[in-house]
Each structure stands twice: as structure tokens, then as C-alpha cells.
């Protein structure tokens, strides 16, 4: 590992994201995203903050996760045209959300009140993302396999 590079990433992440508050999660997806900007940010911050600091940061960043509407905010994107090139991105979005949610869960304290909601959302995103992932259609089959490998190997959960 290149410690200098890792330290630079941590410094920049702290500088860019430590003060972020009230992310408008309801704006996602922004078009045909295949990665969630807010969950990617949270997944990065969980790698550099202590569990307590991360839980507090997440409360400020995504306060809607503490509301009764949290499950609705975290619904997977449904695909109604699986062979459509743009909609295939949503399959990737569901997969990437699943692996980033697993990362977020891994850093929260065991008694965190958001865990049940986040776990349920992770299962749904995984299920929606894995549908048709081995399709014969080029729209998804040429790239989603990399997302699946990342998800099922839990590679990003190393601390």
C-alpha cells in the first residue's frame, strides 16, 4: 500500500465531504446513473472515520435514514425494459447501491437504529440488481459482471 497516497485521499475526503449535510437523496437517480453519488460518498467516509464519527456524520449527511420514510428513500429502481441500454444502468445502480450499503452497514455500531432498514434495502437492491445479469443481451452482459463480482465477493468491506 502506498501510505502517502492513502493519506492524501483521506485528507481530501475530509476536506471535501466532512461538512456535508442534508443530501437530497430523493434526487437520485440523476438520469441513468449506475452509481449513487451519495452512497459512494458515504462509503468513502466510512473508510476513513471511526465507527462513532461515521455514524454521526451519516446522521447529518442523510438524516432521512432516521425517519419513518427511510425505507421509501431506499427503494431499488425497477427496470421495465431490460434490453434498453439506458435502463440497464439502473441494474448497475441497484448493484452498486447494494455493495455500498453493505459497506455503510459494516461501519455502523451494532446498536444503530438504521441497521434493519439498511439491511432490508441491501437485500432488495441485490435482488433487483442480479435479475437478468447473465442475459444474452449486450446491454447488460458486457459490464454488469464486474459489479456482481464486487458485490458477491464483499471486496470493499476490507478495512
DSSP file (Angstrom, degrees, kcal/mol; ACC not computed):
  #  RESIDUE AA STRUCTURE BP1 BP2  ACC     N-H-->O    O-->H-N    N-H-->O    O-->H-N    TCO  KAPPA ALPHA  PHI   PSI    X-CA   Y-CA   Z-CA
    1    1 A X              0   0    0      0, 0.0     2,-1.1     0, 0.0     3,-0.1   0.000 360.0 360.0 360.0 140.4    0.0    0.0    0.0
    2    2 A X     >  -     0   0    0      1,-0.2     4,-2.5     2,-0.1     3,-0.2  -0.779 360.0-169.7 -90.5  97.4    1.2    3.5   -0.8
    3    3 A X  H  > S+     0   0    0     -2,-1.1     4,-2.8     1,-0.2     5,-0.2   0.864  82.9  54.1 -59.9 -39.9    0.7    5.2    2.6
    4    4 A X  H  > S+     0   0    0      1,-0.2     4,-2.0     2,-0.2    -1,-0.2   0.912 111.0  45.5 -61.7 -42.4    1.3    8.7    1.2
    5    5 A X  H  > S+     0   0    0     -3,-0.2     4,-2.3     2,-0.2    -2,-0.2   0.911 112.8  50.5 -67.5 -42.2   -1.4    8.3   -1.4
    6    6 A X  H  X S+     0   0    0     -4,-2.5     4,-2.4     1,-0.2    -2,-0.2   0.902 110.5  50.1 -62.0 -41.4   -3.8    6.8    1.1
    7    7 A X  H  X S+     0   0    0     -4,-2.8     4,-2.7     2,-0.2    -1,-0.2   0.888 109.1  52.0 -63.7 -39.0   -3.1    9.8    3.4
    8    8 A X  H  X S+     0   0    0     -4,-2.0     4,-2.7     2,-0.2     5,-0.2   0.919 109.6  49.0 -62.9 -44.3   -3.8   12.2    0.6
    9    9 A X  H  X S+     0   0    0     -4,-2.3     4,-2.8     2,-0.2     5,-0.2   0.932 112.4  48.2 -61.1 -45.8   -7.1   10.5   -0.2
   10   10 A X  H  X S+     0   0    0     -4,-2.4     4,-2.5     2,-0.2    -2,-0.2   0.929 112.3  49.0 -61.3 -44.6   -8.1   10.7    3.4
   11   11 A X  H  X S+     0   0    0     -4,-2.7     4,-2.3     1,-0.2    -2,-0.2   0.932 114.1  45.1 -60.0 -47.5   -7.1   14.3    3.7
   12   12 A X  H  X S+     0   0    0     -4,-2.7     4,-3.1     2,-0.2     5,-0.3   0.894 112.0  51.8 -66.2 -40.1   -9.0   15.3    0.5
   13   13 A X  H  X>S+     0   0    0     -4,-2.8     4,-2.8    -5,-0.2     5,-0.6   0.925 111.2  47.7 -62.0 -43.9  -12.1   13.3    1.6
   14   14 A X  H  X5S+     0   0    0     -4,-2.5     4,-1.4    -5,-0.2     5,-0.3   0.927 115.5  45.9 -60.7 -44.6  -12.1   15.0    4.9
   15   15 A X  H  <5S+     0   0    0     -4,-2.3     4,-0.2    -5,-0.2    -2,-0.2   0.915 120.7  36.7 -65.7 -44.9  -11.8   18.4    3.2
   16   16 A X  H  <5S+     0   0    0     -4,-3.1    -2,-0.2    -5,-0.1    -1,-0.2   0.852 133.2  16.8 -78.5 -35.3  -14.4   17.8    0.5
   17   17 A X  H ><5S+     0   0    0     -4,-2.8     3,-1.9    -5,-0.3    -3,-0.2   0.603  91.3  92.6-121.3 -15.2  -17.0   15.8    2.4
   18   18 A X  T 3<<S+     0   0    0     -4,-1.4    -3,-0.1    -5,-0.6    -4,-0.1   0.819  96.1  42.6 -57.4 -33.3  -16.7   16.1    6.2
   19   19 A X  T 3  S+     0   0    0     -5,-0.3    -1,-0.3    -4,-0.2    -2,-0.1   0.374  82.8 129.4 -96.0   4.6  -19.1   19.0    6.5
   20   20 A X    <   +     0   0    0     -3,-1.9     2,-0.3     1,-0.0     3,-0.1  -0.347  34.5 180.0 -64.5 139.0  -21.7   17.8    4.0
   21   21 A X        +     0   0    0      1,-0.1    40,-0.3    40,-0.1    39,-0.1  -0.973  47.0   6.5-139.8 150.5  -25.2   17.9    5.4
   22   22 A X        -     0   0    0     38,-2.8    40,-0.2    -2,-0.3    39,-0.2   0.859  67.1-160.5  50.2  54.7  -28.8   17.0    4.3
   23   23 A X        -     0   0    0     38,-3.0     2,-1.9     1,-0.1    41,-0.2  -0.460  21.5-124.1 -64.1 133.8  -28.1   15.4    1.0
   24   24 A X    >   +     0   0    0      1,-0.2     3,-2.4    -2,-0.2     4,-0.2  -0.520  37.4 173.1 -81.5  76.9  -31.3   15.3   -1.2
   25   25 A X  G >   +     0   0    0     -2,-1.9     3,-1.8     1,-0.3    -1,-0.2   0.761  68.7  72.5 -58.0 -26.5  -31.4   11.6   -1.7
   26   26 A X  G 3  S+     0   0    0      1,-0.3    -1,-0.3    -3,-0.2    -2,-0.1   0.637  84.1  69.8 -66.8 -12.0  -34.8   11.9   -3.4
   27   27 A X  G <  S+     0   0    0     -3,-2.4    -1,-0.3     3,-0.0     2,-0.3   0.658  83.0 134.1 -76.4 -15.6  -33.0   13.5   -6.4
   28   28 A X    <   +     0   0    0     -3,-1.8     2,-0.1    -4,-0.2     8,-0.1  -0.625  44.2  46.2 -88.0 145.1  -31.4   10.1   -7.3
   29   29 A X  S    S-     0   0    0     -2,-0.3     2,-1.3     6,-0.1     7,-0.1   0.525  72.4-159.5 -77.9 150.7  -31.1    8.7   -9.8
   30   30 A X        -     0   0    0     -2,-0.1     2,-0.6     0, 0.0    -2,-0.1  -0.700  68.0 -50.3 -94.6  80.9  -29.9   11.7  -11.8
   31   31 A X  S    S-     0   0    0     -2,-1.3     2,-0.1     1,-0.2    -2,-0.0  -0.805 119.9 -16.9  90.9-124.4  -30.7   10.4  -15.2
   32   32 A X  S    S+     0   0    0     -2,-0.6    -1,-0.2    57,-0.0    61,-0.0  -0.385  83.9 169.8-116.3  52.5  -29.4    7.0  -15.9
   33   33 A X        -     0   0    0      1,-0.1    60,-0.4    -2,-0.1     3,-0.1  -0.210  26.3-170.4 -60.5 150.8  -26.8    6.7  -13.1
   34   34 A X  S    S+     0   0    0      1,-0.2     2,-0.3    58,-0.2    62,-0.3   0.304  77.6  47.1-121.0   3.1  -25.2    3.4  -12.4
   35   35 A X  S    S-     0   0    0     61,-0.1     2,-0.6    60,-0.1    -1,-0.2  -0.992  83.1-126.2-139.3 137.3  -23.5    4.6   -9.2
   36   36 A X     >  -     0   0    0     -2,-0.3     4,-2.3    57,-0.2     5,-0.2  -0.735  13.7-153.9 -82.6 117.5  -25.2    6.5   -6.4
   37   37 A X  H  > S+     0   0    0     -2,-0.6     4,-2.0     1,-0.2    -1,-0.2   0.907  93.1  45.8 -59.0 -41.8  -23.3    9.7   -5.6
   38   38 A X  H  > S+     0   0    0      2,-0.2     4,-2.4     1,-0.2    -1,-0.2   0.906 114.1  46.0 -73.2 -38.6  -24.4   10.0   -2.0
   39   39 A X  H  > S+     0   0    0      2,-0.2     4,-2.6     1,-0.2    -1,-0.2   0.851 111.3  53.9 -71.5 -31.0  -23.9    6.3   -1.2
   40   40 A X  H  X S+     0   0    0     -4,-2.3     4,-2.1     2,-0.2    -2,-0.2   0.913 109.9  47.9 -64.6 -41.3  -20.5    6.5   -2.8
   41   41 A X  H  X S+     0   0    0     -4,-2.0     4,-2.6    -5,-0.2    -2,-0.2   0.931 113.2  47.2 -63.4 -45.3  -19.6    9.4   -0.6
   42   42 A X  H  X S+     0   0    0     -4,-2.4     4,-2.1     1,-0.2    -2,-0.2   0.888 110.3  53.0 -64.2 -38.2  -20.9    7.6    2.5
   43   43 A X  H  X S+     0   0    0     -4,-2.6     4,-0.6     2,-0.2    -1,-0.2   0.873 110.9  47.5 -65.3 -36.7  -19.0    4.5    1.5
   44   44 A X  H >X S+     0   0    0     -4,-2.1     3,-1.1     1,-0.2     4,-0.6   0.942 111.5  49.6 -66.6 -47.5  -15.8    6.6    1.2
   45   45 A X  H >X S+     0   0    0     -4,-2.6     4,-1.7     1,-0.3     3,-1.0   0.826 103.0  60.1 -65.5 -31.0  -16.3    8.3    4.5
   46   46 A X  H 3< S+     0   0    0     -4,-2.1    -1,-0.3     1,-0.2    -2,-0.2   0.762 101.1  57.7 -67.7 -21.0  -16.9    5.1    6.4
   47   47 A X  H << S+     0   0    0     -3,-1.1    -1,-0.2    -4,-0.6    -2,-0.2   0.683 115.8  32.3 -79.7 -18.4  -13.4    4.0    5.3
   48   48 A X  H << S+     0   0    0     -3,-1.0     2,-0.3    -4,-0.6    -2,-0.2   0.564 107.0  72.5-117.5 -11.6  -11.8    7.0    7.0
   49   49 A X  S  < S-     0   0    0     -4,-1.7     2,-0.0     1,-0.1     6,-0.0  -0.740  83.0-107.6-104.7 153.8  -13.9    7.8   10.0
   50   50 A X     >  -     0   0    0     -2,-0.3     4,-3.2     1,-0.1     5,-0.3  -0.317  41.5-102.4 -66.2 161.1  -14.2    5.9   13.3
   51   51 A X  H  > S+     0   0    0      1,-0.2     4,-2.5     2,-0.2    58,-0.3   0.905 123.2  45.2 -54.8 -43.1  -17.5    4.0   13.7
   52   52 A X  H  > S+     0   0    0      2,-0.2     4,-2.2     1,-0.2    -1,-0.2   0.938 115.3  46.1 -67.1 -46.4  -18.9    6.7   16.1
   53   53 A X  H  > S+     0   0    0      1,-0.2     4,-2.7     2,-0.2    -2,-0.2   0.896 113.6  50.3 -62.7 -39.5  -17.7    9.6   13.9
   54   54 A X  H  X S+     0   0    0     -4,-3.2     4,-3.0     2,-0.2     5,-0.2   0.933 108.9  50.6 -65.2 -44.6  -19.1    7.8   10.8
   55   55 A X  H  X S+     0   0    0     -4,-2.5     4,-1.8    -5,-0.3    -2,-0.2   0.905 113.8  45.7 -59.3 -41.9  -22.5    7.2   12.5
   56   56 A X  H  X S+     0   0    0     -4,-2.2     4,-1.7     2,-0.2    -1,-0.2   0.911 113.1  49.3 -67.7 -42.7  -22.7   10.9   13.5
   57   57 A X  H  X S+     0   0    0     -4,-2.7     4,-2.7     1,-0.2    -2,-0.2   0.923 110.2  51.2 -61.5 -44.3  -21.6   12.1   10.1
   58   58 A X  H  X S+     0   0    0     -4,-3.0     4,-3.1     1,-0.2    -1,-0.2   0.866 105.3  56.5 -62.6 -37.1  -24.2    9.8    8.4
   59   59 A X  H  < S+     0   0    0     -4,-1.8    -1,-0.2    -5,-0.2    -2,-0.2   0.911 113.7  39.8 -59.5 -42.9  -26.9   11.3   10.6
   60   60 A X  H >< S+     0   0    0     -4,-1.7   -38,-2.8     2,-0.1     3,-0.5   0.877 119.5  45.6 -73.5 -38.4  -26.0   14.7    9.4
   61   61 A X  H 3< S+     0   0    0     -4,-2.7   -38,-3.0   -40,-0.3     2,-0.2   0.911 130.5  18.5 -74.9 -44.4  -25.5   13.7    5.8
   62   62 A X  T ><  +     0   0    0     -4,-3.1     3,-2.1   -40,-0.2    -1,-0.2  -0.566  67.8 160.9-126.4  67.1  -28.6   11.5    5.3
   63   63 A X  G X   +     0   0    0     -3,-0.5     3,-2.0     1,-0.3     4,-0.2   0.759  67.8  74.5 -62.1 -22.3  -31.0   12.5    8.2
   64   64 A X  G >  S+     0   0    0      1,-0.3     3,-1.3   -41,-0.2    -1,-0.3   0.699  79.9  73.0 -64.4 -16.6  -33.9   10.9    6.2
   65   65 A X  G <  S+     0   0    0     -3,-2.1    -1,-0.3     1,-0.3    -2,-0.2   0.667  94.3  53.9 -70.2 -14.1  -32.5    7.5    7.2
   66   66 A X  G <  S+     0   0    0     -3,-2.0    -1,-0.3    -4,-0.2    -2,-0.2   0.403  95.9  88.1 -96.9   1.5  -33.7    8.2   10.7
   67   67 A X  S X  S-     0   0    0     -3,-1.3     3,-1.5    -4,-0.2     4,-0.2  -0.478  90.4-109.6 -97.2 168.9  -37.3    8.9    9.6
   68   68 A X  T 3  S+     0   0    0      1,-0.3     3,-0.4    -2,-0.2     4,-0.2   0.712 118.0  61.0 -66.1 -19.8  -40.2    6.6    9.1
   69   69 A X  T >> S+     0   0    0      1,-0.2     4,-1.7     2,-0.1     3,-0.5   0.354  71.7 105.0 -88.7   4.8  -39.9    7.2    5.3
   70   70 A X  H <> S+     0   0    0     -3,-1.5     4,-1.3     1,-0.3    -1,-0.2   0.880  76.0  53.8 -56.6 -42.3  -36.3    5.8    5.2
   71   71 A X  H 34 S+     0   0    0     -3,-0.4    -1,-0.3     1,-0.2     3,-0.2   0.868 107.4  51.7 -62.6 -35.6  -37.4    2.5    3.5
   72   72 A X  H X4 S+     0   0    0     -3,-0.5     3,-1.1     1,-0.2    -1,-0.2   0.859 105.7  54.8 -69.1 -34.7  -39.1    4.5    0.8
   73   73 A X  H 3< S+     0   0    0     -4,-1.7    -1,-0.2     1,-0.2    -2,-0.2   0.809 108.7  50.3 -64.6 -28.8  -36.0    6.6    0.1
   74   74 A X  T 3< S+     0   0    0     -4,-1.3    -1,-0.2    -3,-0.2     2,-0.2   0.046  76.3 136.0-103.7  25.1  -34.0    3.3   -0.4
   75   75 A X    <   -     0   0    0     -3,-1.1    -3,-0.1     1,-0.1    46,-0.1  -0.510  57.0-115.4 -72.3 139.0  -36.2    1.6   -2.9
   76   76 A X        -     0   0    0     -2,-0.2     2,-0.4     1,-0.1    -1,-0.1  -0.324  32.9-102.0 -68.1 158.4  -34.4   -0.1   -5.7
   77   77 A X        -     0   0    0     13,-0.3     2,-0.4    48,-0.1    17,-0.1  -0.695  34.2-136.5 -82.8 129.4  -35.0    1.2   -9.2
   78   78 A X        -     0   0    0     -2,-0.4     2,-0.6    -3,-0.0    12,-0.0  -0.713  10.2-146.1 -89.9 137.8  -37.4   -1.0  -11.2
   79   79 A X        +     0   0    0     -2,-0.4     3,-0.2     1,-0.1     9,-0.0  -0.898  21.4 173.9-105.2 122.5  -36.5   -1.8  -14.8
   80   80 A X  S    S+     0   0    0     -2,-0.6     2,-0.2     1,-0.2    -1,-0.1   0.539  80.2  41.2-105.5  -8.1  -39.3   -2.2  -17.2
   81   81 A X    >   +     0   0    0      3,-0.1     3,-2.2     1,-0.1    -1,-0.2  -0.689  66.5 179.1-133.8  81.0  -37.2   -2.5  -20.4
   82   82 A X  T 3  S+     0   0    0      1,-0.3    -1,-0.1    -2,-0.2     9,-0.1   0.698  80.0  53.8 -62.3 -19.9  -34.3   -4.7  -19.5
   83   83 A X  T 3  S+     0   0    0     56,-0.1     2,-0.4    57,-0.1    -1,-0.3   0.408  81.6 109.3 -95.0   3.6  -32.8   -4.6  -23.0
   84   84 A X    <>  -     0   0    0     -3,-2.2     4,-1.8     1,-0.1    -3,-0.1  -0.668  68.0-140.1 -79.2 128.5  -32.8   -0.8  -23.1
   85   85 A X  T  4 S+     0   0    0     -2,-0.4     4,-0.5     1,-0.2    -1,-0.1   0.886 100.1  44.4 -58.8 -42.0  -29.2    0.4  -22.9
   86   86 A X  T >4 S+     0   0    0      1,-0.2     3,-1.3     2,-0.2     4,-0.4   0.910 112.1  50.9 -72.4 -41.0  -30.0    3.3  -20.7
   87   87 A X  T >> S+     0   0    0      1,-0.3     3,-1.3    -6,-0.2     4,-0.8   0.778  95.8  71.0 -68.4 -23.6  -32.2    1.4  -18.3
   88   88 A X  H >X S+     0   0    0     -4,-1.8     4,-1.4     1,-0.3     3,-0.5   0.790  86.5  68.2 -61.9 -23.8  -29.5   -1.3  -17.9
   89   89 A X  H <> S+     0   0    0     -3,-1.3     4,-2.5    -4,-0.5    -1,-0.3   0.843  91.1  60.5 -61.3 -32.5  -27.7    1.4  -15.9
   90   90 A X  H <> S+     0   0    0     -3,-1.3     4,-2.6    -4,-0.4   -13,-0.3   0.835  98.2  56.6 -67.0 -30.4  -30.3    1.0  -13.3
   91   91 A X  H <X S+     0   0    0     -4,-0.8     4,-2.0    -3,-0.5    -1,-0.2   0.936 110.3  45.3 -62.2 -44.7  -29.4   -2.6  -12.8
   92   92 A X  H  X S+     0   0    0     -4,-1.4     4,-3.1     2,-0.2     5,-0.3   0.880 109.7  55.3 -63.8 -38.4  -25.9   -1.4  -12.1
   93   93 A X  H  X S+     0   0    0     -4,-2.5     4,-2.6   -60,-0.4   -57,-0.2   0.927 108.0  48.4 -61.1 -44.6  -27.2    1.3   -9.8
   94   94 A X  H  X S+     0   0    0     -4,-2.6     4,-2.0     2,-0.2    -1,-0.2   0.911 113.8  47.2 -62.3 -41.3  -29.0   -1.3   -7.8
   95   95 A X  H  X S+     0   0    0     -4,-2.0     4,-2.2     2,-0.2    -2,-0.2   0.931 113.7  46.3 -65.8 -45.5  -25.9   -3.5   -7.6
   96   96 A X  H  X S+     0   0    0     -4,-3.1     4,-2.2   -62,-0.3     5,-0.2   0.879 111.2  52.5 -68.1 -35.7  -23.6   -0.6   -6.6
   97   97 A X  H  X S+     0   0    0     -4,-2.6     4,-2.9    -5,-0.3     5,-0.2   0.920 107.6  53.7 -62.2 -41.3  -26.1    0.6   -4.0
   98   98 A X  H  X S+     0   0    0     -4,-2.0     4,-2.1    -5,-0.2    -2,-0.2   0.940 111.7  42.8 -60.1 -47.6  -26.2   -2.9   -2.6
   99   99 A X  H  X S+     0   0    0     -4,-2.2     4,-1.6     1,-0.2    -1,-0.2   0.868 115.9  48.5 -71.0 -32.3  -22.4   -3.1   -2.1
  100  100 A X  H  X S+     0   0    0     -4,-2.2     4,-2.4     2,-0.2    -1,-0.2   0.883 109.9  52.0 -73.2 -36.3  -22.2    0.5   -0.8
  101  101 A X  H  X S+     0   0    0     -4,-2.9     4,-2.8     2,-0.2    -2,-0.2   0.899 107.6  53.0 -63.1 -39.6  -25.0   -0.2    1.7
  102  102 A X  H  X S+     0   0    0     -4,-2.1     4,-2.1    -5,-0.2    -1,-0.2   0.900 109.3  49.6 -61.3 -39.4  -23.1   -3.2    2.9
  103  103 A X  H  X S+     0   0    0     -4,-1.6     4,-0.8     2,-0.2    -2,-0.2   0.927 111.0  48.4 -63.5 -45.0  -20.1   -1.1    3.4
  104  104 A X  H >X S+     0   0    0     -4,-2.4     3,-1.1     1,-0.2     4,-0.9   0.927 111.5  50.2 -60.7 -46.3  -22.1    1.5    5.3
  105  105 A X  H >< S+     0   0    0     -4,-2.8     3,-0.7     1,-0.2    -1,-0.2   0.889 103.8  60.2 -58.6 -40.7  -23.6   -1.2    7.5
  106  106 A X  H 3< S+     0   0    0     -4,-2.1    -1,-0.2     1,-0.2    -2,-0.2   0.711 108.5  43.6 -63.5 -20.1  -20.2   -2.7    8.2
  107  107 A X  H << S+     0   0    0     -3,-1.1    -1,-0.2    -4,-0.8   -52,-0.2   0.594  92.2  95.1-103.2 -13.1  -19.1    0.6    9.8
  108  108 A X  S << S-     0   0    0     -4,-0.9   -56,-0.1    -3,-0.7   -57,-0.1  -0.506  86.1 -97.7 -79.0 148.4  -22.1    1.4   11.9
  109  109 A X    >   -     0   0    0    -58,-0.3     3,-2.1    -2,-0.2     6,-0.1  -0.281  35.2-111.6 -60.3 150.6  -22.3    0.4   15.6
  110  110 A X  T 3  S+     0   0    0      1,-0.3    -1,-0.1    -3,-0.1    -2,-0.1   0.729 116.2  50.6 -58.4 -24.9  -24.2   -2.8   16.3
  111  111 A X  T 3  S+     0   0    0      4,-0.0    -1,-0.3     3,-0.0     2,-0.2   0.251  76.8 135.7 -99.3  13.2  -27.0   -1.0   18.1
  112  112 A X    X   -     0   0    0     -3,-2.1     3,-1.4     1,-0.1     4,-0.3  -0.422  54.7-139.3 -66.1 131.4  -27.5    1.6   15.3
  113  113 A X  T 3  S+     0   0    0      1,-0.3     4,-0.4    -2,-0.2     3,-0.2   0.634  97.4  61.4 -68.6 -14.2  -31.3    2.1   14.7
  114  114 A X  T 3> S+     0   0    0      1,-0.2     4,-2.6     2,-0.1    -1,-0.3   0.597  78.3  90.1 -86.3 -11.3  -30.8    2.3   10.9
  115  115 A X  H <> S+     0   0    0     -3,-1.4     4,-3.0     1,-0.2     5,-0.2   0.886  83.8  49.5 -59.1 -46.0  -29.3   -1.2   10.5
  116  116 A X  H  > S+     0   0    0     -4,-0.3     4,-2.3    -3,-0.2    -1,-0.2   0.930 114.4  45.4 -61.0 -44.8  -32.6   -3.1   10.0
  117  117 A X  H  > S+     0   0    0     -4,-0.4     4,-2.3     1,-0.2    -1,-0.2   0.923 114.9  47.9 -63.5 -44.6  -33.8   -0.6    7.3
  118  118 A X  H  X S+     0   0    0     -4,-2.6     4,-2.2     2,-0.2    -2,-0.2   0.891 111.5  50.1 -65.6 -39.4  -30.3   -0.6    5.6
  119  119 A X  H  X S+     0   0    0     -4,-3.0     4,-2.2    -5,-0.2    -1,-0.2   0.927 111.1  48.7 -64.4 -43.8  -30.1   -4.4    5.6
  120  120 A X  H  X S+     0   0    0     -4,-2.3     4,-2.1    -5,-0.2    -2,-0.2   0.909 112.1  49.2 -62.7 -41.3  -33.6   -4.8    4.1
  121  121 A X  H  X S+     0   0    0     -4,-2.3     4,-2.6     1,-0.2     5,-0.2   0.882 108.4  54.3 -65.0 -38.0  -32.7   -2.2    1.4
  122  122 A X  H  X S+     0   0    0     -4,-2.2     4,-2.5     2,-0.2    -2,-0.2   0.926 107.7  49.4 -61.7 -45.2  -29.5   -4.1    0.7
  123  123 A X  H  X S+     0   0    0     -4,-2.2     4,-2.6     1,-0.2    -2,-0.2   0.930 112.7  47.5 -60.5 -46.2  -31.3   -7.3    0.1
  124  124 A X  H  X S+     0   0    0     -4,-2.1     4,-2.8     1,-0.2     5,-0.3   0.918 112.1  48.7 -63.0 -43.6  -33.8   -5.7   -2.2
  125  125 A X  H  X S+     0   0    0     -4,-2.6     4,-2.4     1,-0.2    -1,-0.2   0.896 111.6  50.4 -64.4 -39.1  -31.1   -3.9   -4.2
  126  126 A X  H  X S+     0   0    0     -4,-2.5     4,-2.2    -5,-0.2    -2,-0.2   0.948 112.4  46.8 -62.1 -48.1  -29.1   -7.1   -4.5
  127  127 A X  H  X S+     0   0    0     -4,-2.6     4,-0.8     1,-0.2    -2,-0.2   0.932 115.6  44.2 -61.2 -47.3  -32.2   -9.0   -5.8
  128  128 A X  H  < S+     0   0    0     -4,-2.8     3,-0.3     1,-0.2    -1,-0.2   0.868 114.9  50.1 -66.5 -35.9  -33.2   -6.3   -8.3
  129  129 A X  H  < S+     0   0    0     -4,-2.4    -1,-0.2    -5,-0.3    -2,-0.2   0.837 107.2  52.5 -72.2 -32.9  -29.6   -5.9   -9.5
  130  130 A X  H >< S+     0   0    0     -4,-2.2     3,-1.6    -5,-0.2     4,-0.3   0.630  81.4 109.1 -82.0 -12.8  -29.0   -9.6  -10.0
  131  131 A X  T 3< S-     0   0    0     -4,-0.8     4,-0.1    -3,-0.3    -3,-0.0  -0.447  97.8  -5.6 -63.7 131.9  -32.1  -10.1  -12.2
  132  132 A X  T >  S+     0   0    0     -2,-0.2     3,-1.6     1,-0.1    -1,-0.3   0.633  89.1 136.1  61.1  16.1  -31.0  -10.7  -15.9
  133  133 A X  T <  S+     0   0    0     -3,-1.6    12,-0.1     1,-0.3    -2,-0.1   0.795  74.6  46.1 -67.3 -25.1  -27.4  -10.0  -15.1
  134  134 A X  T 3  S+     0   0    0     -4,-0.3    -1,-0.3    10,-0.1    -2,-0.1  -0.062  87.3 148.6-103.5  32.0  -26.3  -13.0  -17.2
  135  135 A X    <   -     0   0    0     -3,-1.6     6,-0.1     1,-0.1     5,-0.0  -0.234  56.6-129.2 -64.6 153.0  -28.6  -12.0  -20.0
  136  136 A X  S    S+     0   0    0      4,-0.0     2,-0.3     5,-0.0    -1,-0.1   0.591  82.5 101.3 -76.5 -10.2  -27.7  -12.8  -23.6
  137  137 A X  S >> S-     0   0    0      1,-0.1     4,-1.8   -55,-0.0     3,-1.0  -0.603  73.2-139.2 -82.0 134.9  -28.3   -9.2  -24.4
  138  138 A X  H 3> S+     0   0    0     -2,-0.3     4,-1.2     1,-0.2     5,-0.1   0.740  89.2  83.1 -63.0 -26.1  -25.3   -7.0  -24.8
  139  139 A X  H 34 S+     0   0    0      1,-0.2    -1,-0.2     2,-0.1   -56,-0.1   0.836 115.8   5.0 -52.3 -38.4  -27.0   -4.1  -23.0
  140  140 A X  H X> S+     0   0    0     -3,-1.0     4,-2.4    -8,-0.1     3,-1.7   0.724 118.5  71.2-113.6 -36.4  -26.1   -5.5  -19.5
  141  141 A X  H 3< S+     0   0    0     -4,-1.8     4,-0.3     1,-0.3    -3,-0.2   0.728  89.7  62.6 -64.2 -23.7  -24.0   -8.6  -20.1
  142  142 A X  T 3< S+     0   0    0     -4,-1.2    -1,-0.3    -5,-0.2    -3,-0.1   0.610 123.8   8.1 -80.0  -9.8  -20.9   -6.7  -21.2
  143  143 A X  T X> S+     0   0    0     -3,-1.7     3,-1.1    -5,-0.1     4,-0.7   0.600 104.8  79.6-141.8 -23.6  -20.3   -4.8  -18.0
  144  144 A X  H 3X S+     0   0    0     -4,-2.4     4,-2.3     1,-0.3     3,-0.4   0.770  80.9  74.4 -67.6 -23.6  -22.6   -5.8  -15.1
  145  145 A X  H 3> S+     0   0    0     -4,-0.3     4,-2.5    -5,-0.3    -1,-0.3   0.857  92.3  55.1 -56.6 -35.4  -20.5   -8.9  -14.3
  146  146 A X  H <> S+     0   0    0     -3,-1.1     4,-1.9     2,-0.2    -1,-0.2   0.888 108.3  48.3 -65.9 -37.4  -17.8   -6.6  -12.8
  147  147 A X  H  X S+     0   0    0     -4,-0.7     4,-2.2    -3,-0.4    -2,-0.2   0.898 111.0  51.0 -67.4 -40.3  -20.4   -5.1  -10.4
  148  148 A X  H  X S+     0   0    0     -4,-2.3     4,-3.1     2,-0.2     5,-0.3   0.924 108.5  51.1 -63.7 -44.9  -21.6   -8.5   -9.4
  149  149 A X  H  X S+     0   0    0     -4,-2.5     4,-1.8     1,-0.2     6,-0.3   0.921 110.4  49.3 -59.3 -44.3  -18.1   -9.7   -8.6
  150  150 A X  H  X>S+     0   0    0     -4,-1.9     5,-0.8     1,-0.2     4,-0.6   0.907 115.5  44.6 -61.9 -41.3  -17.5   -6.7   -6.4
  151  151 A X  H ><5S+     0   0    0     -4,-2.2     3,-0.8     1,-0.2    -2,-0.2   0.959 116.0  42.3 -68.5 -51.9  -20.8   -7.3   -4.6
  152  152 A X  H 3<5S+     0   0    0     -4,-3.1    -1,-0.2     1,-0.2    -2,-0.2   0.723 114.1  50.8 -76.2 -19.8  -20.7  -11.0   -4.1
  153  153 A X  H 3<5S-     0   0    0     -4,-1.8    -1,-0.2    -5,-0.3    -2,-0.2   0.593  95.3-139.8 -88.7  -9.7  -17.0  -11.1   -3.0
  154  154 A X  T X<5 +     0   0    0     -3,-0.8     3,-1.9    -4,-0.6     4,-0.2   0.808  45.2 157.0  55.9  30.7  -17.5   -8.3   -0.5
  155  155 A X  G > < +     0   0    0     -5,-0.8     3,-1.2    -6,-0.3    -4,-0.1   0.854  63.0  55.8 -55.2 -40.5  -14.2   -7.0   -1.6
  156  156 A X  G 3  S+     0   0    0     -6,-0.5    -1,-0.3     1,-0.2    -2,-0.1   0.485  87.5  79.6 -75.6  -1.5  -14.8   -3.4   -0.5
  157  157 A X  G <   +     0   0    0     -3,-1.9    -1,-0.2     2,-0.0     2,-0.2   0.515  62.9 112.7 -86.3  -3.1  -15.5   -4.5    3.1
  158  158 A X    <         0   0    0     -3,-1.2    -4,-0.0    -4,-0.2    -3,-0.0  -0.487 360.0 360.0 -67.0 136.0  -11.9   -4.8    4.0
  159  159 A X              0   0    0     -2,-0.2    -1,-0.1     0, 0.0    -3,-0.0   0.415 360.0 360.0-105.8 360.0  -10.9   -2.1    6.4
